[in-house]
């Protein structure tokens, strides 16, 4: 069961649904999938809330991908 303490952030999307990211899932994202995103929680939150483009995943139609141009904060790349 996920508790409030487990949640890193929640944000509403322009598509009308809420995205909730847990601390554990964020660790997976930043250690396995996209290490360059470590420390970029605010950029991700802002992109989900106000994207320039939204695409539906080709491999999973229940997944949406949120995009907008951004510059990563200094010192974030490994």
N, C-alpha and C positions, 0 to 999 in steps of 0.2 A: 504494500500500500504506500502510495506517495504522500508525503506530508508537506506542509508549507515550507518546512526547512529544507526539503529536497529540491525545491524549485529555484532555479537560477533566475529565470525571467519568464514572463508571460506577455504576449502582445496580440492585439487584434489585427487581423489582416483586412485589406480592402475587399476581399472576397466574402467577408462576413463570418469568418471563423477565427477562433483563438488558437495561437501556437504557444505551447508550454514547453520549455526546455529545462530539464533537470540538470543538476550539477554533475551527476554521473554521466549523462549523455553528452554534456559539453566536454567532459574529460575525454570521452571516446572520439568526439569530433576533433579536438585539438591535439590528441596524441596519436591517432590512427588515420583519420580521414584527411584532415586539413590542418596540419600543425601551424601553418602560417596564420591561422585565425586565433591563436592563443592571445588573450588580452583584447580581443575585438568584439566583445559582447555587445557594446553599445552600437557599433556599426551594424552588426547582424540584426539587432532589435529594430534599428531605424530602417534598415532595408526591408524587413518583413512588414513593417508598419506602412512604409511609403516607398514601394519599389517603383523603378522606372519600367520594368517589364516583369510579367509573370508567365511562366511556361508550365504546361502540364508535362510531367515525366513521361517519356516514351516507354519506359520499362514498367512503370506502375502508375496507372491513371488516377490513383487516389493521392498521388504526391504532386505538389506544386513547388516550383523552383522560383525564388524571388531574386531579382537582379537590380542593381543600380551601380553606376560608376562610383568608385571610392578610392581614396588613398589610405593605405594602412598606416596606423600610428607608428612613429619611429621606434625602432627597437623591437618590433613585433616579429620580424622574420627570423627564422633559425638558420 
